[in-house]
């Protein structure tokens, strides 16, 4: 039986495509779109999906076993994330002396420790900031869910939706020492929005206005409108601060729409096998697209995409999949921890 959630892989494919497009057009921006930060949109879609998927998996475990095994969760995440990531980092470290990659040994160490959201150095390892955010989320959220329980956890998510814009605003005015677009506390609202959707999805659906919006194709105008508003006024700190909050809400509603209605025209595109396959390898593709972006090999853009896809496919089939097979053997859930009432 297919356990994949409809449209999710397709939405991952859209996310990674936006990231790659933004990187490829850094040196030659697209006409009329040079202000639109579609790369950041792609990363935020990834974050919302991650929050939703991880929370959904934890809730299924809770329903199945009556508790959540924190050790089991961390072991499964280790098997899922670390091997492909450290193979990629190892390859980049080996290439540093050649001058092919724009990275340092110090930066590689910080990336290996998942700290690049606070010590951002750009270059070939610049994209690891988002992976650091994800890893910090994996560390904190299951523990918070166990301690707070299902009744209180949504309040934590809601507080994150308010806290992150506050940190972005403070950071933008120099009142907080971290980057407003990279640090965990400034971007965790996208992850929290996905968590909130997973916990309250059916409750949201029972609200008439939400149901009407998600059932309509026009729901896409919420994230698109937020993105265009920020593009029209890129210097507005307040708009960027709270516009991202609206963007997160719109992404979550669009995610819910195409999971519920995969038979729509766009839903069918998302679930088309070639698109879904790109989504399936999206983690490895996100890792390996960076070395082939502007400033790397002097080859055409389509060759760069082909190289990134080839490396990603190799990583997925030769590293991710064999390790996941080992995870099934060694990464079974331990004794579940009873959650707070």
Secondary structure, 3 states (H helix, E strand, C coil): CCCCCCCHHHHHHHHHHHHHHHHHCCCCCCCCCCCCCHHHHHHHHHHHHHHHHHHHHHHHHHHHHCCECHHHHHHHHHHHHHHHHHHHHHHHHHHHCCCCCCCCHHHHHHHHCCCCCCCCCCHHHCCHHHHHHHHHHHHHHHHHHHHHHHHHHHHHHHHHHHHHHHHHHHHHCCCCCCCCCCCHHHHHHHHHHHHHHHHHHHHHHCCHHHHHHHHCHHHHHHHHHHHHHHHHCCCCHHHHHHHHHHHHHHHHHHHHHHHHCCCCHHHHHHCCHHHHHHHHCHHHHHHHHHHHCCCCCCCCHHHHHHHHHHHHHHHHHHHHHHHHHHHHHHCCCCCCECCCC
